[in-house]
Amino acid sequence: MSQPKFRLAILDDHPVVLEGLVNILSRKEVFEIAGAFTTTQEFLEFFNTNVVNVVLLDIILPDGNGMDLCKTIKTMAPDTIVLALSNHDQRSAIMKMLENGASGYVLKNASIEELVSCIHNALDGQVVFSDAIKGIITRPGTPDITEPVVLTAREQEILKLIASGITTRRIAEMLFLSKFTVENHRKNLLQKFQVKNVAGLINEANQQGLL
């Protein structure tokens, strides 16, 4: 009698990352890839009607963020295990994922063996971290009091255009928006990143891996 497979879903905004994970994890006999998605909308449409045992979830997605989605997943299906799989290593993001029901946090620089081990241990009921994350959350004297900035898809789009040196007027023309709307987005971005000017905005966005 064959061993039942665990159904995995993967969310990441980079198709190349998705393809790599699908190719590697599908070779593991105990896993079945239920689906691979780049947006929260695609995933939730699937998740509404399909059973998923484990979700590998990036923090930043084009139409939302993994922290909120994690909470939604655990509300819809409390038995589904959520593991963050991200490049973002801020302590506050790690803690927020755990607060919202995640069973662990793995950095994308982890080896495939480490990722697979984390998945198995999470399925056994453990809270798991990749080695790099263990170092971050146990390191004394390095409090991370800054919450990671979470942007809407439109804000991400405008942020990248601003960083490219494009003017408010030109952005408005490109996105078929009013100058007033673009200026409001610009002000909201400055407020979210707690900076006073575009130079500070670009610097902070770079540091958080959003550009």
PyMOL commands that set and color helices and strands:
alter all, ss='L'
color gray80, all
select helices_A, chain A and resi 15-25+40-47+66-76+91-99+112-123+131-138+153-163+168-175+179-193+198-207
alter helices_A, ss='H'
color red, helices_A
select strands_A, chain A and resi 6-11+31-37+54-57+60-61+64-65+81-86+104-107+128-129
alter strands_A, ss='S'
color yellow, strands_A
deselect
rebuild
show_as cartoon
